[in-house]
Amino acid sequence: MKFYANPQIESWYYDTRNFIRFRDLSLYYQHYMHEDGYVGNENDPIRIKCVPLWAQKQNEVDGTKMNLEKESESVKTFYQLDHYQNEDQKRIRLEESKESVNLSLAYICKCAPKAGRLILEECVRHGVQPGPSLSKLKNGEDLTLEDGRIVRAADVTTPPDPGPVFIVVEAPSESYLDALLASPDFTPHTAKATNESEMAEVVIHFTPPHVMIDPRYKEWMSRFPPSTVQIVLNENSSCLGSVAVHRIQYKLNHLSQTLFPLLKDSSILPQNTENGIENQSKDLNEDNTCDMESFGVPIVQGSTLLKYSLRPKTGLDSSEIPQLTPKEYLDECYSQADFQANLDAVRLKISSALGESKIKEVKYPEITFLGTGSCIPNKTRNTSSIVVRLSHEKTLILDCGEGTYGQLLRFFGRSESDCILKQLAAIYVSHHHADHHIGLINLLQARKKAFTKDNILNIPSVPLLAPGRLINYLKSFHTNFEPILEEFELVDNSRFLSTDQMTPEEYNQICGNLGMKEIQMCYVLHCPDSFGVALTHTNGWKLVYSGDTMPCQKLVKIGHDCDLLIHEATMEDELEEDAKIKTHSTISQAIQVGKEMGAKNVMLTHFSQRYSKVPILPDNTPSNVAVAFDNMQFSIDDLTELNLLYPAYVSMFAEHYDAMKEKTARKKRTREREAATLEALLQNENRNDEEKTSKIHKNKQLKINHN
């Protein structure tokens, strides 16, 4: 696969190979100005022209270089390795990569021409007979009939479609605007176009809001004719909407409104509510288009599943914008057999266990799961991330998988998310696999924006407790895209393994910053540089997080007598061999670790996506074991209630649960058949060996008797 982009993307791809492997995919970088910047040829369905926009100011690049010079460890870029054997070529590409930090690419896209559609009624009127004659006319060839009359193709076909044009542009900062205005590549597609068919039908803006309000950007937008639809996709767009995420949260909220609060995702609202989807779809121009006088052109602010159709040319379509139907989701629960009875039984047990109900007060630590799935996100479980609010003023994030910031916004809303980011006392990354840290950069960028919104420019760096090897990836982003090194201070997790790895002053400062009495880490049994952590707070509670691992005695040792063990449980018990191969734990193994550790409570997480709704727990699961869900929030005092909810989950997701049980049973039967077949083969082989041995013995005995 070829990809066209800024030159530094090639180095970026290389640097991600430390934690992402494309085994069946070969990626090849094609320089953005190859073939004069054109991607594709005349015969392709779409042809794209890359338009380079260079920032006028260079101080950001110089600042990046100065920051990198302060680092003791050099950045290992793609170009410094042996990929380029020619030293001159290597030097040129490396220099270009560094310069391209100030490059943004816009794209002018043109669909291939399309012949006009044959109008059969006109063909009949002109006396054209069915058959090859119709094909000739459709292909644009004039036709001479037997009586000598000429039928022009233009008279029996709709006008040909020369191919619509759309433009994708992003000016990351004001420093790109002079280049945007000066570029001649856009002129043939503005109101000055010599051919109306070349005018841009759509312009899609990824440009940030603060840049769009610049008079220069407004001037550029005004160059397009009123017929051009200008769609904006930036921070002002509400694009978090996912019906599936809300569907499961409404169901879980029915079990407990405190443990599973409804999401603060304002981008998708219940049907029939004010400003809801039903109102939006009534008049697309009225609700999705903002005719801002300051821009002088109509603006369409993008939202989830808003569509624009170029062919057929039907324009904007809001019919598939997500809408919530809470009653439908709850009806799905009650359609399951015995759900009501099981729910009543669970509620009775909870009421009995908790005694008289009291208004819940916030008790720390308050733990919110943003991601509880393994490997890749799906609609129900995102990749690993846990928010631990240590106090009213301090927050810790454990792992930072893909989409962590989006999940943060979805659960807490924008205002509270900004507050949490500004209160971040540390970010902990357990190991370098992508599903545990790929959301880190976006989180750091969002944290910076949260401070700058409050006009705080002297932003304190956040401690990043992570494997040391992660720094090369972060430096690569810093070098190739935008500065982030000043946003964090990396503390290698290996320095917590023994007391001689850091000074008492350093250790006490890190602990004090988190309000911890003790921070313990150990290597766990997964990939190289995988860590587990035990956090003991000054208030007395102890929290242990396993990260990804097989059962590990070192983790058992540092986690002794903890209040809560959060342990991965990737595989079901029937897949113990698979778990061993992939260095993960089964559910029963995770529970056993909790027993050996003496953990007061065990929270299972990091489930394989095959168990996206509810995992299969063994029949003898202890009463102190609970199952984590995305968007679940609790304190340690809530664990009594959480530990009792599993039967309600099973009843609520009965269809999924039964299907998983059937799959498990089939796997077990398959394994038993394979084992029986293998045993039969071994027995048959043993019999053959015995027969051969017996035959050899008889032959020897015959020889002896003969002699």
C-alpha positions in Angstrom: 0.0 0.0 0.0 1.3 3.5 -0.9 0.6 6.4 1.3 1.1 10.1 0.3 1.8 12.5 3.1 4.4 14.8 4.7 7.9 13.3 4.5 8.2 12.8 8.2 5.3 10.2 8.1 7.9 7.7 6.8 10.0 8.1 10.0 6.8 8.0 12.1 5.8 4.7 10.5 9.2 3.2 11.4 9.1 4.4 15.0 5.7 2.8 15.6 7.0 -0.6 14.6 8.4 -1.0 18.1 4.8 -1.7 19.2 2.7 -2.1 16.0 3.5 -4.9 13.6 1.9 -5.0 10.1 2.6 -8.6 9.3 0.5 -8.9 6.2 0.7 -5.3 5.1 3.6 -3.5 3.3 3.5 0.3 3.4 5.4 2.3 0.9 5.9 6.1 1.2 5.4 8.1 -1.9 6.7 11.6 -1.9 3.9 14.2 -2.0 5.3 15.9 -5.0 5.8 12.8 -7.0 4.2 13.2 -10.5 3.9 16.9 -9.8 1.8 16.1 -6.7 -0.9 14.1 -8.5 -2.1 10.9 -7.0 -3.7 8.5 -9.4 -4.3 8.8 -13.2 -7.1 9.8 -15.6 -8.6 6.3 -15.5 -8.9 6.2 -11.7 -12.3 6.9 -10.0 -10.8 9.9 -8.3 -7.6 11.9 -8.9 -6.0 13.9 -6.1 -3.6 16.8 -6.3 -1.4 17.5 -3.2 -1.0 21.3 -2.5 1.9 22.1 -0.1 1.3 24.9 2.3 4.4 26.1 4.1 4.2 28.1 7.3 5.9 31.5 7.1 7.5 31.4 10.5 10.3 29.1 11.3 10.7 29.7 15.0 8.7 26.6 15.9 11.2 24.4 14.0 14.1 26.1 15.6 12.5 25.7 19.1 12.1 22.0 18.4 15.7 21.6 17.5 16.8 23.4 20.7 14.6 21.2 22.8 16.0 18.1 21.2 19.6 19.3 21.8 18.8 19.3 25.5 18.0 15.6 25.4 21.0 13.3 26.2 19.6 10.5 24.0 19.5 11.2 20.3 16.3 10.7 18.3 16.5 7.5 16.2 14.8 8.5 13.1 14.1 6.4 10.1 16.6 8.3 8.0 19.5 7.7 10.4 19.3 4.0 10.0 20.4 1.8 7.0 17.2 2.1 5.0 18.9 4.6 2.7 22.3 3.2 1.6 23.2 6.4 -0.3 24.5 8.9 2.3 23.5 12.0 0.2 20.0 10.7 -0.2 19.8 9.9 3.5 21.0 13.4 4.4 18.5 15.1 2.0 15.5 13.1 3.3 16.5 13.7 6.9 16.8 17.5 6.3 13.5 17.5 4.4 11.8 15.6 7.2 12.9 18.2 9.8 11.9 21.1 7.6 8.5 19.5 6.9 7.4 20.2 10.5 6.1 23.4 9.0 4.3 21.8 6.1 0.6 21.2 5.8 -0.9 19.4 2.7 -4.2 20.4 1.2 -5.9 18.1 -1.3 -7.8 19.0 -4.5 -9.9 16.0 -5.4 -11.7 15.5 -8.8 -13.9 12.6 -9.6 -13.5 10.9 -13.0 -15.7 12.1 -15.8 -18.9 10.1 -16.3 -20.8 9.6 -19.6 -24.4 10.8 -19.8 -27.2 8.4 -19.0 -29.2 7.0 -22.0 -32.7 8.3 -22.2 -34.7 5.3 -23.6 -37.8 7.4 -24.3 -35.9 9.6 -26.6 -34.3 6.6 -28.3 -37.7 5.1 -29.0 -39.0 8.5 -30.3 -36.0 8.7 -32.7 -36.7 5.1 -33.9 -33.5 3.5 -32.5 -33.9 -0.3 -32.3 -32.7 -2.2 -29.3 -29.3 -3.8 -29.5 -25.7 -2.5 -30.4 -27.1 0.8 -31.5 -28.0 1.8 -28.0 -24.4 1.0 -26.8 -23.0 3.3 -29.5 -25.2 6.1 -28.4 -24.4 5.5 -24.8 -20.7 5.7 -25.6 -21.2 9.1 -27.2 -21.2 8.0 -30.8 -23.7 9.4 -33.3 -25.8 6.8 -35.1 -27.0 6.7 -38.7 -30.3 4.8 -39.1 -31.2 2.7 -42.1 -33.4 5.5 -43.5 -30.4 7.8 -43.5 -31.4 9.9 -40.5 -28.7 10.7 -38.0 -29.4 10.4 -34.3 -27.0 12.5 -32.3 -25.8 11.0 -29.0 -26.3 14.3 -27.3 -30.0 14.3 -28.2 -30.7 10.9 -26.5 -28.4 11.1 -23.4 -28.3 13.3 -20.4 -25.3 15.8 -20.3 -22.0 14.1 -19.3 -20.8 14.7 -15.8 -17.3 16.2 -16.0 -16.6 15.1 -12.4 -17.3 17.1 -9.2 -14.4 18.7 -7.4 -13.9 18.9 -3.6 -11.1 20.3 -1.5 -9.7 19.2 1.9 -7.7 21.8 3.7 -6.1 22.4 7.1 -4.2 25.4 8.2 -2.9 24.4 11.7 -2.0 27.9 12.7 -2.1 31.5 11.4 1.4 31.1 10.0 0.1 29.0 7.1 -2.5 31.6 5.9 -0.2 33.6 3.6 0.7 30.4 1.7 -3.0 29.5 1.5 -3.9 32.8 0.0 -0.9 32.8 -2.4 -1.3 29.3 -3.8 -2.5 29.4 -7.4 -3.7 25.8 -7.3 -7.0 26.7 -5.8 -7.9 29.5 -8.2 -9.3 27.3 -11.0 -11.8 26.0 -8.5 -13.0 29.3 -7.1 -15.5 31.8 -8.4 -12.8 32.8 -10.9 -12.9 29.4 -12.6 -13.0 29.6 -16.4 -15.3 26.5 -16.5 -18.2 26.3 -14.1 -17.8 22.5 -13.8 -14.3 23.1 -12.3 -15.7 25.1 -9.4 -15.4 23.2 -6.0 -18.7 21.6 -5.0 -17.5 21.1 -1.4 -14.6 22.4 0.7 -13.9 20.5 3.9 -12.1 22.5 6.6 -10.0 20.8 9.3 -8.7 24.2 10.3 -9.0 25.0 14.0 -11.6 27.6 15.1 -9.1 30.2 16.2 -7.5 30.2 12.7 -10.8 30.2 10.8 -11.7 33.6 12.4 -8.6 35.2 11.0 -9.5 37.7 8.2 -7.1 36.0 5.8 -8.8 32.7 6.2 -12.2 34.3 5.8 -11.0 36.0 2.6 -9.8 32.6 1.2 -13.2 31.1 2.0 -15.0 34.0 0.3 -13.2 33.2 -3.0 -15.5 30.3 -3.6 -19.0 30.8 -5.2 -22.1 30.6 -3.0 -22.9 27.2 -4.5 -19.8 25.7 -2.8 -20.8 23.8 0.4 -18.2 24.6 3.1 -18.1 21.8 5.8 -16.2 22.4 9.0 -14.7 19.5 11.0 -12.8 20.8 14.0 -13.0 21.1 17.7 -16.4 22.7 17.4 -17.8 19.6 15.8 -19.7 17.2 17.9 -18.4 13.9 16.7 -18.4 11.5 19.7 -21.8 10.1 19.0 -22.2 6.3 19.1 -25.5 4.7 19.6 -23.9 1.4 20.7 -22.0 3.1 23.6 -25.1 4.9 24.8 -27.3 1.8 24.4 -25.2 -0.3 26.8 -24.8 2.6 29.3 -28.6 3.1 29.4 -29.0 -0.6 30.2 -26.3 -0.6 32.9 -27.7 2.6 34.3 -30.9 0.8 34.9 -29.0 -1.5 37.3 -27.3 1.4 39.1 -27.5 5.1 38.4 -24.5 5.8 40.6 -22.2 3.1 39.3 -23.2 3.6 35.7 -24.2 7.3 35.3 -25.5 8.4 31.9 -22.9 9.9 29.6 -22.3 13.6 29.3 -21.9 13.3 25.6 -23.9 16.3 24.2 -23.2 15.4 20.6 -26.0 12.9 20.6 -29.3 13.4 22.4 -32.5 11.4 23.0 -35.1 11.5 20.3 -37.7 14.3 20.5 -35.6 16.4 22.9 -34.9 20.0 22.3 -32.1 20.5 19.8 -32.3 16.7 19.3 -31.9 14.8 16.0 -35.6 14.8 15.1 -35.5 18.6 15.1 -32.3 18.7 13.2 -33.6 16.5 10.4 -36.6 18.7 9.8 -34.7 21.4 8.1 -31.1 20.7 7.3 -30.3 24.2 6.2 -31.9 25.7 9.3 -30.3 23.4 11.9 -27.0 22.2 10.4 -26.0 25.3 8.6 -24.7 28.4 10.4 -24.9 31.5 8.2 -22.3 33.5 10.2 -22.1 37.1 9.1 -18.5 37.2 10.1 -17.6 34.6 7.5 -19.8 35.9 4.8 -20.5 32.4 3.6 -22.8 29.6 4.9 -20.9 27.1 7.1 -22.0 23.5 7.8 -20.6 22.3 11.1 -19.9 18.6 10.8 -21.5 16.0 13.1 -21.4 12.2 13.3 -22.7 10.5 10.1 -23.6 13.7 8.4 -23.1 12.9 4.7 -22.6 14.7 1.5 -23.4 12.8 -1.8 -21.4 13.8 -4.9 -22.8 11.0 -7.0 -25.7 11.0 -7.3 -25.7 14.7 -6.5 -28.1 14.8 -3.6 -26.1 17.0 -1.4 -26.2 17.0 2.4 -28.0 14.2 4.2 -28.6 14.2 7.9 -31.0 11.1 8.0 -28.4 8.9 9.6 -27.2 11.3 12.3 -27.4 9.2 15.5 -30.4 9.5 17.8 -31.0 7.8 21.2 -34.1 5.8 22.0 -33.8 4.9 25.7 -37.1 3.1 25.9 -36.1 0.8 23.1 -32.9 -0.1 25.0 -34.7 -1.0 28.2 -37.4 -2.9 26.3 -34.5 -5.1 25.0 -33.6 -5.9 28.6 -37.1 -6.9 29.6 -37.6 -9.0 26.5 -35.0 -11.4 27.9 -36.7 -14.3 29.8 -36.5 -13.9 33.6 -34.8 -10.5 33.5 -37.3 -8.9 35.9 -37.1 -11.8 38.4 -33.3 -11.9 38.3 -33.1 -8.1 38.7 -35.4 -8.1 41.7 -33.3 -10.9 43.3 -30.1 -8.9 42.7 -31.6 -5.8 44.1 -32.8 -7.6 47.2 -29.3 -9.0 47.8 -27.8 -5.6 47.4 -30.3 -4.0 49.8 -29.7 -6.7 52.3 -25.9 -6.4 52.0 -25.9 -2.6 52.2 -28.5 -2.1 54.9 -30.3 1.2 55.1 -29.6 3.3 52.0 -27.7 6.5 52.5 -26.9 9.4 50.2 -23.6 8.6 48.6 -20.7 10.9 49.4 -17.6 11.0 47.1 -15.0 8.8 48.7 -11.5 8.5 47.3 -10.1 6.8 45.4 -12.9 7.2 42.9 -12.2 4.9 39.9 -13.6 5.3 36.4 -12.9 2.7 33.7 -12.6 4.3 30.3 -11.4 1.2 28.6 -11.8 -2.5 29.6 -11.1 -4.4 26.3 -7.9 -5.8 24.9 -6.0 -5.2 21.6 -8.4 -3.0 19.6 -11.5 -1.0 20.6 -15.0 -2.1 19.7 -18.4 -0.5 20.3 -18.7 -1.9 23.9 -15.2 -2.0 25.2 -12.4 0.5 24.5 -8.7 -0.2 25.0 -7.2 0.1 28.5 -7.5 3.2 30.5 -8.5 3.9 34.1 -9.0 7.3 35.8 -8.2 7.3 39.5 -9.3 10.4 41.3 -7.0 10.4 44.3 -8.6 13.5 46.0 -10.6 16.5 45.1 -7.4 18.0 43.6 -5.4 15.1 42.2 -6.0 12.5 39.5 -4.0 9.6 38.2 -4.5 7.8 34.9 -3.5 4.2 34.6 -2.7 3.3 30.9 -3.8 5.4 28.0 -5.1 3.3 25.1 -6.5 4.5 21.9 -9.4 6.9 22.3 -8.8 7.6 26.0 -9.4 11.4 25.6 -12.6 10.7 23.6 -13.8 8.4 26.4 -13.0 11.1 28.9 -15.1 13.6 27.1 -17.9 11.2 26.6 -18.1 10.3 30.3 -17.3 13.6 32.1 -18.2 16.2 29.5 -15.8 18.9 28.2 -15.7 21.1 31.3 -15.1 18.4 33.9 -12.6 16.7 31.5 -10.6 19.9 31.3 -10.6 20.0 35.1 -9.4 16.4 35.4 -6.6 17.1 32.9 -5.4 20.1 34.8 -5.4 18.1 38.0 -3.4 15.2 36.5 -0.7 14.3 39.1 0.7 11.5 36.9 0.1 9.2 34.0 1.2 5.5 34.4 1.9 3.3 31.3 2.3 -0.4 32.1 4.1 -1.5 28.9 4.7 -0.3 25.4 2.0 -2.2 23.5 -0.2 0.2 21.5 -3.5 -0.6 23.2 -2.0 0.8 26.4 -0.4 4.0 25.3 -1.5 5.1 21.8 -3.9 7.6 23.3 -1.1 9.4 25.3 -0.2 12.1 22.8 -3.8 13.2 22.2 -4.2 13.3 26.0 -1.1 15.5 26.5 -2.3 17.8 23.7 -5.7 18.1 25.3 -4.2 18.9 28.7 -2.2 21.7 27.1 -5.3 23.2 25.6 -7.1 22.9 28.9 -4.5 25.1 30.5 -4.3 27.6 27.6 -8.1 28.1 27.8 -7.6 29.5 31.2 -4.7 31.7 29.9 -2.2 29.6 31.8 0.9 29.5 29.6 3.5 28.3 32.1 2.1 24.7 32.0 3.7 22.3 34.5 4.9 19.0 33.0 3.1 15.9 34.1 5.1 13.0 35.5 4.9 10.1 33.1 5.7 6.8 34.8 6.4 4.5 31.8 8.9 2.1 30.2 12.0 4.0 29.1 11.7 2.7 25.5 8.6 4.8 25.0 10.7 8.0 24.8 11.9 7.3 21.2 8.3 7.2 20.0 7.5 10.4 21.8 10.6 12.1 20.6 9.8 11.1 17.0 6.4 12.8 17.2 8.1 15.8 18.8 10.6 16.0 16.0 8.3 15.3 13.1 5.0 16.9 14.0 4.7 19.2 17.0 6.5 19.8 20.3 5.3 17.6 23.2 8.4 16.8 25.2 7.9 19.8 27.5 4.4 18.5 28.4 5.7 15.5 30.5 8.7 14.3 32.5 9.4 10.7 31.9 10.3 8.5 34.9 11.4 5.1 33.8 9.3 2.4 35.6 12.5 0.3 36.1 13.7 3.0 38.5 11.1 1.8 41.0 12.4 -1.8 41.0 15.1 -1.1 43.6 16.1 1.7 46.0 19.4 2.4 44.3 17.7 3.5 41.0 16.7 6.9 42.3 17.5 9.1 45.3 15.3 9.2 48.3 14.5 12.8 47.5 13.3 11.9 44.0 11.2 9.0 45.3 9.6 11.0 48.1 8.8 13.8 45.7 7.0 11.5 43.3 5.1 9.8 46.1 4.3 13.1 47.7 3.0 14.5 44.4 0.5 11.6 44.3 -0.2 11.5 48.0 1.3 8.1 48.2 3.0 6.5 51.2 4.7 3.9 48.9 4.9 3.1 45.1 6.1 -0.4 44.3 6.6 -1.8 40.8 7.7 -5.2 39.5 8.3 -6.9 36.1 5.4 -9.0 35.1 5.2 -11.8 32.6 4.2 -10.3 29.3 6.4 -8.5 26.8 9.8 -7.0 27.7 9.5 -4.0 30.1 6.1 -4.9 31.3 5.2 -3.7 34.8 2.7 -4.2 37.5 2.3 -1.5 40.2 1.1 -1.3 43.8 0.0 2.1 45.2 -0.3 2.6 48.9 -1.9 5.9 49.8 -1.2 8.0 52.9 -4.9 7.4 53.9 -4.2 3.7 54.1 -5.8 2.2 51.0 -3.8 0.1 48.6 -4.5 -0.4 44.9 -2.8 -2.9 42.6 -2.9 -2.8 38.8 -1.5 -5.8 36.9 -1.2 -4.4 33.4 -1.0 -7.3 30.9 0.5 -10.4 32.4 0.4 -14.1 33.0 0.0 -15.1 36.7 3.0 -13.5 38.4 4.4 -14.2 41.8 6.3 -10.9 41.9 3.0 -9.1 41.5 1.5 -11.2 44.3 4.4 -10.2 46.6 4.1 -6.4 46.1 0.3 -6.5 46.2 -0.1 -8.4 49.5 -3.2 -7.4 51.4 -4.4 -4.8 48.9 -7.9 -3.3 49.1 -8.4 -3.7 45.3 -6.6 -5.7 42.7 -7.4 -4.7 39.1 -6.2 -7.7 37.1 -6.3 -8.5 33.4 -8.5 -11.5 32.5 -8.1 -11.6 28.7 -9.1 -15.2 28.1 -11.8 -17.6 29.3 -10.7 -20.7 31.1 -11.1 -23.0 28.2 -8.4 -21.0 26.3 -5.6 -21.4 28.9 -3.1 -22.6 26.3 -3.9 -19.6 24.1 -3.5 -17.3 27.1 -0.1 -18.9 27.8 1.0 -18.4 24.2 -0.1 -14.8 24.2 1.3 -14.2 27.8 -2.1 -13.3 29.2 -4.2 -14.6 32.1 -7.5 -16.5 32.1 -10.3 -15.4 34.3 -9.7 -18.2 36.9 -5.9 -17.4 36.9 -6.7 -13.7 37.7 -9.0 -14.8 40.5 -6.3 -17.1 41.9 -3.8 -14.3 41.9 -6.2 -12.3 44.0 -6.5 -15.2 46.5 -2.8 -15.6 46.8 -2.3 -11.9 47.2 -4.9 -11.7 49.9 -6.7 -9.0 47.9 -9.9 -7.8 49.6 -11.5 -7.2 46.2 -10.7 -8.2 42.7 -11.8 -6.3 39.6 -11.4 -8.2 36.3 -10.6 -6.2 33.1 -8.9 -6.3 29.7 -11.3 -8.8 28.3 -10.8 -10.3 24.8 -13.3 -8.5 22.4 -15.0 -11.8 21.9 -16.5 -11.2 25.4 -17.6 -7.6 24.6 -20.8 -7.8 26.6 -20.1 -10.0 29.6 -17.4 -12.6 30.2 -18.0 -16.1 31.4 -17.1 -16.5 35.1 -16.5 -19.9 36.6 -19.3 -21.3 38.9 -17.1 -21.1 42.0 -16.2 -17.4 41.6 -15.6 -15.8 45.0 -18.0 -13.1 46.2 -15.3 -10.5 46.2 -14.8 -10.6 42.4 -16.4 -8.1 40.0 -16.4 -7.4 36.3 -15.3 -4.1 34.8 -17.3 -2.2 32.1 -16.4 0.9 30.2 -17.9 4.0 31.8 -18.2 2.4 35.2 -17.4 4.6 38.2 -17.0 3.5 41.8 -15.2 3.9 45.1 -13.9 1.1 47.2 -17.1 1.2 49.4 -19.2 0.5 46.3 -17.5 -2.9 45.6 -20.0 -4.8 47.8 -22.7 -3.7 45.3 -20.6 -4.3 42.2 -19.7 -7.8 43.3 -23.4 -8.8 43.4 -24.3 -7.5 39.9 -23.0 -10.3 37.8 -26.3 -12.3 37.6 -28.0 -9.2 36.4 -25.4 -8.7 33.6 -25.9 -12.3 32.5 -29.7 -11.9 32.4 -29.4 -8.5 30.7 -27.1 -9.8 28.0 -28.5 -13.3 27.9 -28.4 -13.7 24.2 -24.8 -12.8 24.0 -24.0 -14.9 27.1 -25.7 -18.0 25.8 -23.9 -17.7 22.4 -20.6 -17.5 24.2 -21.5 -20.5 26.4 -22.3 -22.4 23.2 -19.0 -21.4 21.6 -17.2 -22.5 24.7 -18.9 -25.8 24.7 -18.1 -26.3 21.0 -14.5 -25.5 21.7 -14.4 -28.0 24.6 -16.0 -30.7 22.5 -13.5 -30.0 19.7 -10.6 -30.2 22.1 -11.9 -33.5 23.5 -12.3 -35.0 20.1 -8.8 -33.9 19.1 -7.4 -35.3 22.4 -9.3 -38.6 21.8 -8.0 -38.8 18.2 -4.4 -38.1 19.4 -4.8 -40.7 22.1 -6.1 -43.3 19.6 -3.2 -42.5 17.3 -0.7 -42.9 20.2 -2.3 -46.2 21.2 -2.3 -47.5 17.7 1.4 -46.4 17.3 2.2 -48.2 20.6 0.5 -51.4 19.4 2.4 -51.2 16.1 5.6 -50.8 18.1 4.7 -53.8 20.3 3.9 -55.9 17.2 7.2 -55.0 15.6 9.1 -55.7 18.8 7.3 -59.0 19.1 8.1 -59.9 15.5 11.7 -59.1 15.9 11.9 -61.2 19.1 10.3 -64.1 17.3 12.7 -63.8 14.4 15.7 -63.8 16.8 14.3 -66.8 18.6 13.9 -68.7 15.3 17.5 -68.0 14.3 18.6 -69.3 17.7 16.6 -72.4 17.3 17.9 -72.9 13.8 21.5 -72.6 14.9 
